[in-house]
Amino acid sequence: MFEKKAQTRVPINELLARRWSGRGFDPSRQISRQHITALLEAARWTPSCYGEEPWRYIVCDKATNETAWRNAFVCFGQGNQIWAVNTPLFLLAVSNTILENNGLANQWGKYDTGAASMSLCIQATELGLMVHQMGGFDAEMARQKFNIPDQYDPMSMLAIGYQLPLESIPEELRAREMSDRRRNPLTENFFEGEWGVGFRY
Ligand SMILES: Cc1cc2nc3c(=O)[nH]c(=O)nc-3n(C[C@H](O)[C@H](O)[C@H](O)COP(=O)(O)O)c2cc1C
């Protein structure tokens, strides 16, 4: 398995550095129920505003429910279908728009659901799995296919599986798979005391 470790100014947690969104998934390797459960447990223990746990995940495991897997797959845009077709597991992350404790709009629901997905990504990295999150899917189609009530918003599809070794990655994917990972400089998105003043490291 090749690595695409983040280049950081100072050392950071190994799993955070190693997590990346590849597209070369091995279609022949399924994910055990135990590993899927561990992914969901990681998401489950995410902190959330008022402890509301606004996230919902729909598991679409090709090995155990091919209909659900296909229902997820048809929602993807064409650019995502090309590589996601080899992924054994999709999760649909959905966010509750309403706070259950007072019936008001939950303005932190998306924030919390994104945090849950990141917890899940880190757990996946520890288990030797790769996650590629996708916004490129038809949310309304997903709502219909999975009977999602209006109160909940589909946020992201997560493609999860084992990474293919570099030599097995289809030619048309390989260059993209090997391209550099990049981020803005620390000073661009992180500020010192007030808006726009780059953090001094
Ligand atoms: C909410 C979200 C939506 C994304 N949507 C897509 C997508 O539709 N297709 C895709 O190929 N990558 C998608 N990505 C992956 C990003 O492009 C990727 O995370 C980013 O380029 C950083 O790369 P890294 O995760 O390897 O660090 C998405 C990521 C997130 C978090």
The ligand as an ORCA input file, in Angstrom:
! r2SCAN-3c Opt
* xyz 0 1
  C     -17.747     17.042      1.825
  C     -16.761     16.548      0.801
  C     -17.184     16.364     -0.506
  C     -16.307     15.856     -1.462
  N     -16.772     15.587     -2.728
  C     -15.989     14.923     -3.590
  C     -16.520     14.441     -4.823
  O     -17.706     14.560     -5.119
  N     -15.668     13.799     -5.670
  C     -14.353     13.593     -5.357
  O     -13.644     12.985     -6.168
  N     -13.823     14.032     -4.190
  C     -14.608     14.669     -3.287
  N     -14.110     15.057     -2.063
  C     -12.698     14.770     -1.725
  C     -11.873     16.027     -1.705
  O     -11.634     16.455     -3.017
  C     -10.577     15.758     -0.921
  O     -10.886     15.508      0.411
  C      -9.633     16.953     -0.980
  O      -9.172     17.133     -2.294
  C      -8.439     16.783     -0.063
  O      -7.748     15.596     -0.335
  P      -7.364     14.587      0.848
  O      -8.666     14.138      1.481
  O      -6.647     13.446      0.165
  O      -6.512     15.303      1.825
  C     -14.963     15.575     -1.111
  C     -14.531     15.787      0.209
  C     -15.422     16.246      1.167
  C     -14.949     16.411      2.576
*
